[in-house]
Amino acid sequence: MQISSTSNSSATQNDAAVQARIPKQTLGQDDFLKLITVQLAHQDPMKPMEDTAFIAQMAQFTSLEQTTQLSKEFASLRANSELNAAGGLLGRQVTVMDSTGATVTGLVSAVDSTTTTPRLLIDGALYPYAAVTKVEMPPVVETVPST
């Protein structure tokens, strides 16, 4: 009986170890530097890594890092551009498509930027900037002169 409880305990520990070793889906800068460090530490001193291979790996890593940074900057630029465009709709009459597919038309009274994409406040409800289907000048209200 003691053997089975020990094997159950071992099985539970093995399951926990397997669950703890979930592989990463992407590698980052730290992972690359660890890989290069391990590669250099375990190379044969009589046959060191060729300079060209090392330089090529570093160049690939630098290129990847710059591409990642550029992607982040483009996303930031896009967000700023959307916010500026949404701000340009203040006081305009817009038509948006709501979540049910119905169209709503009204004046934009505010722009909310608390989420990742701007939202327009129309008649007390918030709609995503991307839901805009039509932009018009606000209707002209004629005033009757008093006599």
DSSP file (Angstrom, degrees, kcal/mol; ACC not computed):
  #  RESIDUE AA STRUCTURE BP1 BP2  ACC     N-H-->O    O-->H-N    N-H-->O    O-->H-N    TCO  KAPPA ALPHA  PHI   PSI    X-CA   Y-CA   Z-CA
    1    1 A M     >        0   0    0      0, 0.0     4,-1.5     0, 0.0     5,-0.2   0.000 360.0 360.0 360.0 -35.7    0.0    0.0    0.0
    2    2 A Q  H  >  +     0   0    0      1,-0.2     4,-2.0     2,-0.2     5,-0.2   0.859 360.0  58.4 -66.3 -33.0    2.8    2.4    0.7
    3    3 A I  H  > S+     0   0    0      1,-0.2     4,-2.5     2,-0.2    -1,-0.2   0.921 104.8  49.1 -62.7 -43.9    4.2    1.8   -2.8
    4    4 A S  H  > S+     0   0    0      1,-0.2     4,-2.1     2,-0.2    -1,-0.2   0.870 110.2  50.6 -67.3 -35.1    1.1    2.9   -4.5
    5    5 A S  H  X S+     0   0    0     -4,-1.5     4,-2.0     2,-0.2    -1,-0.2   0.875 111.6  49.0 -69.9 -34.7    0.9    6.1   -2.4
    6    6 A T  H  X S+     0   0    0     -4,-2.0     4,-2.5     2,-0.2    -2,-0.2   0.920 111.7  47.9 -67.8 -42.9    4.5    6.9   -3.3
    7    7 A S  H  X S+     0   0    0     -4,-2.5     4,-2.5     2,-0.2    -2,-0.2   0.859 110.8  51.9 -67.9 -33.5    3.9    6.3   -7.0
    8    8 A N  H  X S+     0   0    0     -4,-2.1     4,-2.2     2,-0.2    -1,-0.2   0.904 110.2  49.1 -65.3 -40.3    0.8    8.5   -6.8
    9    9 A S  H  X S+     0   0    0     -4,-2.0     4,-2.1     2,-0.2    -2,-0.2   0.907 112.3  47.9 -64.3 -41.7    2.8   11.2   -5.2
   10   10 A S  H  X S+     0   0    0     -4,-2.5     4,-2.6     2,-0.2    -2,-0.2   0.900 110.6  51.4 -65.0 -41.0    5.5   10.9   -7.9
   11   11 A A  H  X S+     0   0    0     -4,-2.5     4,-2.5     1,-0.2    -2,-0.2   0.902 109.6  50.0 -63.2 -40.4    2.9   10.9  -10.6
   12   12 A T  H  X S+     0   0    0     -4,-2.2     4,-2.2     2,-0.2    -1,-0.2   0.906 111.7  48.0 -65.1 -41.3    1.4   14.1   -9.1
   13   13 A Q  H  X S+     0   0    0     -4,-2.1     4,-2.2     2,-0.2    -2,-0.2   0.894 111.7  50.1 -66.1 -39.7    4.9   15.8   -9.0
   14   14 A N  H  X S+     0   0    0     -4,-2.6     4,-2.4     2,-0.2    -2,-0.2   0.911 109.9  50.5 -64.4 -41.7    5.6   14.7  -12.6
   15   15 A D  H  X S+     0   0    0     -4,-2.5     4,-2.3     1,-0.2    -2,-0.2   0.914 110.9  49.1 -61.3 -42.5    2.2   16.1  -13.8
   16   16 A A  H  X S+     0   0    0     -4,-2.2     4,-1.9     1,-0.2    -1,-0.2   0.890 111.0  50.3 -64.3 -38.9    3.0   19.4  -12.0
   17   17 A A  H  X S+     0   0    0     -4,-2.2     4,-1.0     2,-0.2    -2,-0.2   0.892 110.5  49.2 -66.6 -39.4    6.5   19.5  -13.6
   18   18 A V  H  < S+     0   0    0     -4,-2.4     3,-0.5     1,-0.2    -2,-0.2   0.909 112.2  48.1 -66.0 -42.0    5.0   18.9  -17.1
   19   19 A Q  H  < S+     0   0    0     -4,-2.3     3,-0.4     1,-0.2    -1,-0.2   0.845 108.5  54.7 -67.4 -33.0    2.5   21.7  -16.6
   20   20 A A  H  < S+     0   0    0     -4,-1.9     2,-0.8     1,-0.2    -1,-0.2   0.720  98.2  67.0 -72.7 -20.8    5.2   24.0  -15.4
   21   21 A R     <  +     0   0    0     -4,-1.0    -1,-0.2    -3,-0.5    -2,-0.1  -0.432  63.1 154.6 -99.8  58.3    7.2   23.5  -18.6
   22   22 A I        -     0   0    0     -2,-0.8    -3,-0.1    -3,-0.4    -4,-0.0  -0.766  44.1-123.9 -84.5 121.3    4.9   25.1  -21.1
   23   23 A P        -     0   0    0      0, 0.0     2,-0.1     0, 0.0    -1,-0.0  -0.303  22.1-109.9 -68.8 149.2    7.1   26.2  -24.0
   24   24 A K        -     0   0    0      1,-0.1     3,-0.1     2,-0.0     0, 0.0  -0.454  13.7-147.5 -72.8 148.8    7.1   29.8  -25.1
   25   25 A Q  S    S+     0   0    0      1,-0.2     2,-0.3    -2,-0.1    -1,-0.1   0.727  82.4  30.1 -88.4 -24.7    5.5   30.6  -28.4
   26   26 A T  S    S-     0   0    0     -3,-0.0     2,-0.4     0, 0.0    -1,-0.2  -0.959  74.0-134.0-134.0 152.8    7.9   33.5  -29.2
   27   27 A L        -     0   0    0     -2,-0.3     2,-0.1    -3,-0.1    -2,-0.0  -0.864  22.7-163.5-106.9 141.2   11.5   34.2  -28.4
   28   28 A G     >  -     0   0    0     -2,-0.4     4,-2.0     1,-0.0     5,-0.2  -0.397  40.4 -81.9-111.0-171.1   12.6   37.7  -27.1
   29   29 A Q  H  > S+     0   0    0      1,-0.2     4,-2.4     2,-0.2     5,-0.2   0.901 126.7  51.7 -60.8 -44.5   15.8   39.5  -26.8
   30   30 A D  H  > S+     0   0    0      1,-0.2     4,-2.3     2,-0.2    -1,-0.2   0.894 108.6  51.7 -62.1 -39.8   16.7   37.9  -23.4
   31   31 A D  H  > S+     0   0    0      2,-0.2     4,-2.2     1,-0.2    -1,-0.2   0.907 110.1  48.9 -63.6 -41.5   16.1   34.4  -25.0
   32   32 A F  H  X S+     0   0    0     -4,-2.0     4,-2.5     2,-0.2    -2,-0.2   0.921 111.0  49.2 -64.7 -43.8   18.4   35.2  -27.9
   33   33 A L  H  X S+     0   0    0     -4,-2.4     4,-2.3     1,-0.2    -1,-0.2   0.880 111.0  50.3 -64.9 -37.2   21.2   36.5  -25.6
   34   34 A K  H  X S+     0   0    0     -4,-2.3     4,-2.6     2,-0.2     5,-0.2   0.911 110.3  50.7 -64.3 -41.2   20.9   33.4  -23.4
   35   35 A L  H  X S+     0   0    0     -4,-2.2     4,-2.5     2,-0.2    -2,-0.2   0.922 111.4  46.7 -62.6 -45.5   21.2   31.2  -26.5
   36   36 A I  H  X S+     0   0    0     -4,-2.5     4,-2.6     2,-0.2    -1,-0.2   0.905 112.2  51.6 -63.1 -41.6   24.3   33.0  -27.7
   37   37 A T  H  X S+     0   0    0     -4,-2.3     4,-2.4     2,-0.2    -2,-0.2   0.926 112.3  44.8 -62.5 -45.5   25.8   32.8  -24.2
   38   38 A V  H  X S+     0   0    0     -4,-2.6     4,-1.7     2,-0.2    -1,-0.2   0.904 112.6  52.6 -64.6 -41.0   25.2   29.1  -23.9
   39   39 A Q  H  < S+     0   0    0     -4,-2.5     4,-0.2    -5,-0.2    -2,-0.2   0.917 112.6  44.0 -61.7 -43.9   26.5   28.6  -27.5
   40   40 A L  H >< S+     0   0    0     -4,-2.6     3,-0.9     1,-0.2    -1,-0.2   0.882 112.1  53.1 -68.8 -38.1   29.8   30.5  -26.7
   41   41 A A  H 3< S+     0   0    0     -4,-2.4    -1,-0.2     1,-0.2    -2,-0.2   0.801 114.7  41.0 -68.0 -28.6   30.2   28.7  -23.3
   42   42 A H  T 3< S+     0   0    0     -4,-1.7    -1,-0.2    -5,-0.2    -2,-0.2   0.253  86.3 119.3-106.0  12.0   29.9   25.2  -24.9
   43   43 A Q  S <  S-     0   0    0     -3,-0.9    -3,-0.0    -4,-0.2     3,-0.0  -0.439  74.3-101.9 -77.5 154.8   32.0   25.8  -28.1
   44   44 A D    >   -     0   0    0      3,-0.5     3,-1.1     1,-0.2    -1,-0.1  -0.629  23.6-144.8 -74.1 122.1   35.0   23.7  -28.8
   45   45 A P  T 3  S+     0   0    0      0, 0.0    -1,-0.2     0, 0.0    -2,-0.0   0.784 101.8  53.2 -61.8 -25.3   38.1   25.9  -28.0
   46   46 A M  T 3  S+     0   0    0      1,-0.3    -2,-0.0    -3,-0.0    -3,-0.0   0.701 120.6  32.0 -81.7 -18.8   40.0   24.2  -30.8
   47   47 A K  S <  S-     0   0    0     -3,-1.1    -3,-0.5     3,-0.0    -1,-0.3  -0.584  84.5-173.6-134.4  71.3   37.1   25.1  -33.2
   48   48 A P        -     0   0    0      0, 0.0     3,-0.1     0, 0.0    -8,-0.1  -0.195  40.9 -81.1 -65.7 160.3   35.6   28.3  -32.1
   49   49 A M        -     0   0    0      1,-0.1     2,-0.1   -10,-0.1    -6,-0.0  -0.348  54.6-106.5 -60.0 136.6   32.5   29.7  -33.7
   50   50 A E     >  -     0   0    0      1,-0.1     4,-2.1    -3,-0.1     3,-0.3  -0.393  19.6-127.2 -67.3 143.1   33.4   31.4  -36.9
   51   51 A D  H  > S+     0   0    0      1,-0.2     4,-3.0     2,-0.2     5,-0.2   0.873 108.4  56.5 -57.7 -39.0   33.1   35.2  -36.8
   52   52 A T  H  > S+     0   0    0      1,-0.2     4,-2.2     2,-0.2    -1,-0.2   0.887 107.3  47.6 -64.9 -38.2   30.9   35.3  -39.8
   53   53 A A  H  > S+     0   0    0     -3,-0.3     4,-2.2     2,-0.2    -1,-0.2   0.918 114.2  46.8 -67.3 -43.0   28.3   33.0  -38.3
   54   54 A F  H  X S+     0   0    0     -4,-2.1     4,-2.4     2,-0.2    -2,-0.2   0.926 113.5  48.0 -64.3 -45.1   28.3   35.0  -35.0
   55   55 A I  H  X S+     0   0    0     -4,-3.0     4,-2.5     1,-0.2    -1,-0.2   0.890 110.6  52.4 -64.0 -39.3   28.0   38.3  -36.9
   56   56 A A  H  X S+     0   0    0     -4,-2.2     4,-2.3    -5,-0.2    -1,-0.2   0.910 110.0  48.4 -63.2 -42.2   25.2   36.9  -39.0
   57   57 A Q  H  X S+     0   0    0     -4,-2.2     4,-2.3     2,-0.2    -2,-0.2   0.915 112.7  48.0 -64.2 -42.4   23.3   35.8  -35.9
   58   58 A M  H  X S+     0   0    0     -4,-2.4     4,-2.7     1,-0.2    -2,-0.2   0.892 111.1  51.2 -64.9 -39.0   23.8   39.2  -34.3
   59   59 A A  H  X S+     0   0    0     -4,-2.5     4,-2.5     2,-0.2    -2,-0.2   0.906 110.4  48.9 -65.1 -41.5   22.6   41.0  -37.5
   60   60 A Q  H  X S+     0   0    0     -4,-2.3     4,-2.4     2,-0.2    -2,-0.2   0.912 112.6  48.2 -63.5 -42.0   19.5   38.8  -37.7
   61   61 A F  H  X S+     0   0    0     -4,-2.3     4,-2.6     2,-0.2    -2,-0.2   0.928 111.7  48.9 -64.9 -44.2   18.7   39.6  -34.1
   62   62 A T  H  X S+     0   0    0     -4,-2.7     4,-2.5     1,-0.2    -2,-0.2   0.908 111.6  50.0 -61.7 -42.5   19.3   43.3  -34.5
   63   63 A S  H  X S+     0   0    0     -4,-2.5     4,-2.3     2,-0.2    -1,-0.2   0.915 111.5  48.4 -62.2 -43.4   17.1   43.3  -37.6
   64   64 A L  H  X S+     0   0    0     -4,-2.4     4,-2.3     2,-0.2    -2,-0.2   0.911 111.6  49.7 -62.9 -43.5   14.3   41.4  -35.7
   65   65 A E  H  X S+     0   0    0     -4,-2.6     4,-2.2     1,-0.2    -2,-0.2   0.909 111.9  47.8 -63.5 -42.6   14.6   43.8  -32.7
   66   66 A Q  H  X S+     0   0    0     -4,-2.5     4,-2.5     2,-0.2    -1,-0.2   0.881 111.0  51.2 -66.6 -38.4   14.3   46.9  -35.0
   67   67 A T  H  X S+     0   0    0     -4,-2.3     4,-2.2     2,-0.2    -2,-0.2   0.902 110.2  49.4 -64.8 -41.1   11.4   45.4  -36.9
   68   68 A T  H  X S+     0   0    0     -4,-2.3     4,-1.9     2,-0.2    -2,-0.2   0.920 112.6  47.1 -63.1 -44.5    9.6   44.8  -33.6
   69   69 A Q  H  X S+     0   0    0     -4,-2.2     4,-2.3     1,-0.2    -2,-0.2   0.901 111.3  51.5 -64.4 -41.2   10.3   48.3  -32.4
   70   70 A L  H  X S+     0   0    0     -4,-2.5     4,-2.4     1,-0.2    -1,-0.2   0.891 107.7  52.7 -63.0 -40.2    9.1   49.7  -35.8
   71   71 A S  H  X S+     0   0    0     -4,-2.2     4,-2.0     2,-0.2    -1,-0.2   0.903 109.4  48.9 -61.7 -42.5    5.9   47.7  -35.5
   72   72 A K  H  X S+     0   0    0     -4,-1.9     4,-2.1     1,-0.2    -2,-0.2   0.904 111.1  50.0 -63.9 -41.6    5.2   49.2  -32.1
   73   73 A E  H  X S+     0   0    0     -4,-2.3     4,-2.5     1,-0.2    -2,-0.2   0.880 109.3  51.1 -67.0 -37.8    5.9   52.7  -33.4
   74   74 A F  H  X S+     0   0    0     -4,-2.4     4,-2.6     2,-0.2    -1,-0.2   0.902 109.3  51.0 -64.1 -40.5    3.5   52.2  -36.3
   75   75 A A  H  X S+     0   0    0     -4,-2.0     4,-2.2     2,-0.2    -2,-0.2   0.905 111.8  47.3 -63.3 -40.8    0.8   51.0  -33.9
   76   76 A S  H  X S+     0   0    0     -4,-2.1     4,-2.4     2,-0.2    -2,-0.2   0.906 111.6  50.3 -65.7 -42.2    1.3   54.1  -31.8
   77   77 A L  H  X S+     0   0    0     -4,-2.5     4,-2.4     1,-0.2    -2,-0.2   0.905 110.5  50.1 -62.2 -42.1    1.2   56.3  -34.8
   78   78 A R  H  X S+     0   0    0     -4,-2.6     4,-2.6     2,-0.2    -2,-0.2   0.918 110.2  49.8 -63.1 -44.0   -2.0   54.7  -36.0
   79   79 A A  H  X S+     0   0    0     -4,-2.2     4,-2.1     1,-0.2    -2,-0.2   0.913 112.3  47.3 -62.8 -42.9   -3.6   55.2  -32.5
   80   80 A N  H  X S+     0   0    0     -4,-2.4     4,-2.4     2,-0.2    -1,-0.2   0.895 111.6  51.1 -64.9 -39.6   -2.6   58.9  -32.5
   81   81 A S  H  X S+     0   0    0     -4,-2.4     4,-2.5     2,-0.2    -2,-0.2   0.913 110.3  48.7 -64.5 -43.5   -3.9   59.3  -36.0
   82   82 A E  H  X S+     0   0    0     -4,-2.6     4,-2.7     2,-0.2    -1,-0.2   0.897 111.0  50.7 -62.8 -40.5   -7.3   57.8  -35.1
   83   83 A L  H  X S+     0   0    0     -4,-2.1     4,-2.3     2,-0.2    -2,-0.2   0.913 111.5  47.6 -65.3 -42.5   -7.5   60.0  -32.0
   84   84 A N  H  X S+     0   0    0     -4,-2.4     4,-1.5     2,-0.2    -2,-0.2   0.919 113.6  47.7 -62.8 -43.8   -6.8   63.1  -34.1
   85   85 A A  H  < S+     0   0    0     -4,-2.5     4,-0.4     1,-0.2    -2,-0.2   0.902 111.5  50.2 -64.6 -40.9   -9.4   62.1  -36.7
   86   86 A A  H >< S+     0   0    0     -4,-2.7     3,-1.5     1,-0.2     4,-0.2   0.897 107.6  54.1 -64.3 -39.8  -12.0   61.3  -34.0
   87   87 A G  H >< S+     0   0    0     -4,-2.3     3,-1.4     1,-0.3    -1,-0.2   0.825 100.1  62.0 -62.4 -31.4  -11.3   64.7  -32.5
   88   88 A G  T 3< S+     0   0    0     -4,-1.5    -1,-0.3     1,-0.2    -2,-0.2   0.615  94.8  63.2 -69.5 -11.7  -12.0   66.3  -35.9
   89   89 A L  T X  S+     0   0    0     -3,-1.5     3,-2.4    -4,-0.4    19,-0.5   0.497  71.3 125.0 -90.8  -4.1  -15.5   64.9  -35.7
   90   90 A L  T <  S+     0   0    0     -3,-1.4    19,-0.2     1,-0.3     3,-0.1  -0.343  82.7  10.8 -58.5 130.2  -16.5   66.9  -32.6
   91   91 A G  T 3  S+     0   0    0     17,-2.9    -1,-0.3     1,-0.3     2,-0.2   0.384 105.3 117.0  82.2  -4.1  -19.6   68.9  -33.4
   92   92 A R    <   -     0   0    0     -3,-2.4    16,-2.4    16,-0.2     2,-0.6  -0.595  69.6-116.6 -93.5 157.2  -20.2   67.0  -36.6
   93   93 A Q  E     +AB 107 136A   0     43,-1.9    43,-3.4    14,-0.2     2,-0.3  -0.834  41.8 178.8 -91.6 125.2  -23.2   64.9  -37.5
   94   94 A V  E     -AB 106 135A   0     12,-2.8    12,-2.1    -2,-0.6     2,-0.5  -0.895  26.0-141.8-126.8 156.1  -22.1   61.3  -38.0
   95   95 A T  E     -AB 105 134A   0     39,-2.6    38,-3.5    -2,-0.3    39,-1.5  -0.979  26.4-179.9-114.7 129.2  -23.8   58.0  -38.8
   96   96 A V  E     -AB 104 132A   0      8,-2.9     8,-2.8    -2,-0.5     2,-0.6  -0.875  28.3-124.3-125.0 158.8  -22.4   54.9  -37.1
   97   97 A M  E     -A  103   0A   0     34,-1.8     6,-0.2    -2,-0.3     5,-0.1  -0.915  30.5-146.3-102.4 123.5  -23.3   51.3  -37.1
   98   98 A D    >   -     0   0    0      4,-3.1     3,-1.7    -2,-0.6    29,-0.1  -0.160  34.8 -87.1 -81.8-177.8  -24.0   49.9  -33.7
   99   99 A S  T 3  S+     0   0    0      1,-0.3    -1,-0.1     2,-0.1    -2,-0.0   0.701 127.6  53.5 -65.7 -19.5  -23.3   46.4  -32.4
  100  100 A T  T 3  S-     0   0    0      2,-0.1    -1,-0.3     0, 0.0     3,-0.1   0.546 119.7-106.4 -91.0  -7.3  -26.6   45.1  -33.7
  101  101 A G  S <  S+     0   0    0     -3,-1.7     2,-0.2     1,-0.4    -2,-0.1   0.381  78.2 131.0  97.7  -3.4  -26.0   46.4  -37.2
  102  102 A A        -     0   0    0     -5,-0.1    -4,-3.1     1,-0.1    -1,-0.4  -0.511  57.4-119.5 -80.6 152.1  -28.5   49.3  -36.9
  103  103 A T  E     -A   97   0A   0     -6,-0.2     2,-0.4    -2,-0.2    -6,-0.2  -0.741  23.9-166.5 -95.1 143.1  -27.4   52.8  -37.9
  104  104 A V  E     -A   96   0A   0     -8,-2.8    -8,-2.9    -2,-0.3     2,-0.4  -0.993   2.0-165.1-127.0 132.0  -27.4   55.7  -35.5
  105  105 A T  E     +A   95   0A   0     -2,-0.4     2,-0.3   -10,-0.2   -10,-0.2  -0.966  29.6 115.0-121.4 135.8  -27.1   59.3  -36.5
  106  106 A G  E     -A   94   0A   0    -12,-2.1   -12,-2.8    -2,-0.4     2,-0.3  -0.979  61.3 -67.5-177.8 176.9  -26.3   62.2  -34.2
  107  107 A L  E     -A   93   0A   0     -2,-0.3     2,-0.7   -14,-0.2    16,-0.7  -0.627  43.5-123.0 -84.4 139.1  -23.9   64.9  -33.2
  108  108 A V  E     +C  122   0B   0    -16,-2.4   -17,-2.9   -19,-0.5    14,-0.2  -0.736  34.1 172.2 -81.4 116.9  -20.5   64.0  -31.7
  109  109 A S  E     +     0   0B   0     12,-2.7     2,-0.3    -2,-0.7    -1,-0.2   0.628  61.7   1.8-101.8 -16.6  -20.4   65.7  -28.4
  110  110 A A  E     -C  121   0B   0     11,-0.8    11,-2.8   -21,-0.1     2,-0.4  -0.985  58.0-132.1-162.5 161.2  -17.2   64.1  -27.0
  111  111 A V  E     -C  120   0B   0     -2,-0.3     2,-0.5     9,-0.2     9,-0.2  -0.993  19.1-153.4-122.5 126.1  -14.3   61.7  -27.8
  112  112 A D  E     +C  119   0B   0      7,-3.3     7,-2.5    -2,-0.4     3,-0.2  -0.870  17.2 174.4-101.4 125.7  -13.4   59.1  -25.3
  113  113 A S        +     0   0    0     -2,-0.5    -1,-0.1     5,-0.2   -30,-0.0   0.024  48.0 107.7-118.1  27.2   -9.8   57.8  -25.4
  114  114 A T  S    S+     0   0    0      5,-0.1     2,-0.2     3,-0.1    -1,-0.1   0.580  75.5  57.6 -81.6  -8.4   -9.7   55.6  -22.3
  115  115 A T  S    S-     0   0    0      2,-0.3     4,-0.1    -3,-0.2     0, 0.0  -0.537 104.8 -92.2-110.2-179.1   -9.7   52.4  -24.5
  116  116 A T  S    S+     0   0    0     -2,-0.2    -3,-0.0     2,-0.1    -1,-0.0   0.772 114.1  36.5 -68.2 -25.3   -7.2   51.3  -27.1
  117  117 A T  S    S-     0   0    0    -35,-0.1    -2,-0.3   -34,-0.0    -3,-0.1  -0.958  98.3-100.6-125.2 147.5   -9.2   52.9  -29.9
  118  118 A P        -     0   0    0      0, 0.0    11,-2.5     0, 0.0     2,-0.4  -0.286  32.1-154.7 -67.2 150.4  -11.2   56.2  -29.6
  119  119 A R  E     -CD 112 128B   0     -7,-2.5    -7,-3.3     9,-0.2     2,-0.4  -0.960   9.0-134.2-125.0 145.1  -14.9   56.1  -29.1
  120  120 A L  E     -CD 111 127B   0      7,-3.5     7,-2.3    -2,-0.4     2,-0.7  -0.812  10.8-136.9-101.3 136.3  -17.4   58.8  -30.0
  121  121 A L  E     +CD 110 126B   0    -11,-2.8   -12,-2.7    -2,-0.4   -11,-0.8  -0.838  31.0 171.2 -93.5 113.6  -20.1   60.1  -27.7
  122  122 A I  E >   -CD 108 125B   0      3,-3.0     3,-1.9    -2,-0.7   -14,-0.2  -0.980  69.2 -21.5-127.5 117.3  -23.4   60.4  -29.6
  123  123 A D  T 3  S-     0   0    0    -16,-0.7    -1,-0.1    -2,-0.5     3,-0.1   0.868 127.9 -49.9  51.2  41.9  -26.6   61.1  -27.8
  124  124 A G  T 3  S+     0   0    0      1,-0.2     2,-0.4     0, 0.0    -1,-0.3   0.426 119.6 101.2  83.0  -0.3  -25.2   59.8  -24.6
  125  125 A A  E <   -D  122   0B   0     -3,-1.9    -3,-3.0     2,-0.0     2,-0.4  -0.909  66.8-128.4-119.2 147.3  -23.9   56.5  -26.0
  126  126 A L  E     -D  121   0B   0     -2,-0.4    -5,-0.2    -5,-0.2   -15,-0.0  -0.779  25.4-178.9 -95.9 134.7  -20.3   55.6  -27.0
  127  127 A Y  E     -D  120   0B   0     -7,-2.3    -7,-3.5    -2,-0.4   -29,-0.1  -0.983  33.7-103.0-130.1 142.2  -19.5   54.1  -30.4
  128  128 A P  E >   -D  119   0B   0      0, 0.0     3,-2.0     0, 0.0    -9,-0.2  -0.350  25.2-126.9 -63.5 142.4  -16.2   53.0  -31.8
  129  129 A Y  G >  S+     0   0    0    -11,-2.5     3,-1.7     1,-0.3   -10,-0.1   0.857 110.3  62.3 -56.0 -36.1  -14.5   55.4  -34.2
  130  130 A A  G 3  S+     0   0    0    -12,-0.3    -1,-0.3     1,-0.3   -11,-0.1   0.648  91.1  68.1 -66.8 -14.1  -14.2   52.6  -36.7
  131  131 A A  G <  S+     0   0    0     -3,-2.0   -34,-1.8   -35,-0.0    -1,-0.3   0.486  71.1 118.1 -85.1  -2.2  -18.0   52.3  -36.7
  132  132 A V  E <   +B   96   0A   0     -3,-1.7   -36,-0.3   -36,-0.2     3,-0.1  -0.476  29.8 167.0 -69.0 128.9  -18.4   55.6  -38.5
  133  133 A T  E     +     0   0A   0    -38,-3.5     2,-0.3     1,-0.3   -37,-0.2   0.564  64.4  20.5-114.8 -17.1  -20.1   55.2  -41.9
  134  134 A K  E     -B   95   0A   0    -39,-1.5   -39,-2.6     2,-0.0     2,-0.4  -0.982  56.4-162.7-156.2 140.3  -20.9   58.8  -42.8
  135  135 A V  E     +B   94   0A   0     -2,-0.3     2,-0.3   -41,-0.2   -41,-0.2  -0.994  18.9 168.6-127.1 131.6  -19.9   62.3  -41.7
  136  136 A E  E     -B   93   0A   0    -43,-3.4   -43,-1.9    -2,-0.4    -2,-0.0  -0.906  40.8 -96.3-134.8 162.8  -21.9   65.5  -42.3
  137  137 A M        -     0   0    0     -2,-0.3   -45,-0.1   -45,-0.2     3,-0.1  -0.496  58.3 -92.5 -70.1 151.2  -21.9   69.1  -41.3
  138  138 A P        -     0   0    0      0, 0.0    -1,-0.1     0, 0.0   -46,-0.1  -0.334  50.9 -92.2 -65.3 150.4  -24.4   69.6  -38.4
  139  139 A P        -     0   0    0      0, 0.0     2,-0.4     0, 0.0    -3,-0.0  -0.341  42.1-114.1 -63.7 143.9  -27.8   70.7  -39.5
  140  140 A V        -     0   0    0     -3,-0.1     2,-0.7     1,-0.0    -3,-0.0  -0.658  23.2-149.4 -81.7 128.0  -28.4   74.4  -39.7
  141  141 A V        -     0   0    0     -2,-0.4     2,-0.4    -3,-0.0    -1,-0.0  -0.880  12.4-144.9-100.0 117.5  -30.8   75.7  -37.1
  142  142 A E        -     0   0    0     -2,-0.7     2,-0.4     1,-0.0    -2,-0.0  -0.638   8.8-149.9 -83.8 135.5  -32.6   78.7  -38.4
  143  143 A T        -     0   0    0     -2,-0.4    -1,-0.0     0, 0.0    -2,-0.0  -0.866   8.3-136.9-104.9 140.2  -33.5   81.4  -35.9
  144  144 A V        -     0   0    0     -2,-0.4     2,-0.1     1,-0.0    -2,-0.0  -0.835  25.2-121.7 -94.9 123.9  -36.5   83.5  -36.4
  145  145 A P        -     0   0    0      0, 0.0     2,-0.2     0, 0.0    -1,-0.0  -0.388  27.3-118.5 -66.9 142.2  -35.8   87.2  -35.6
  146  146 A S              0   0    0      1,-0.1     0, 0.0    -2,-0.1     0, 0.0  -0.570 360.0 360.0 -80.4 143.7  -38.0   88.6  -32.9
  147  147 A T              0   0    0     -2,-0.2    -1,-0.1     0, 0.0     0, 0.0   0.409 360.0 360.0-106.2 360.0  -40.3   91.4  -33.8
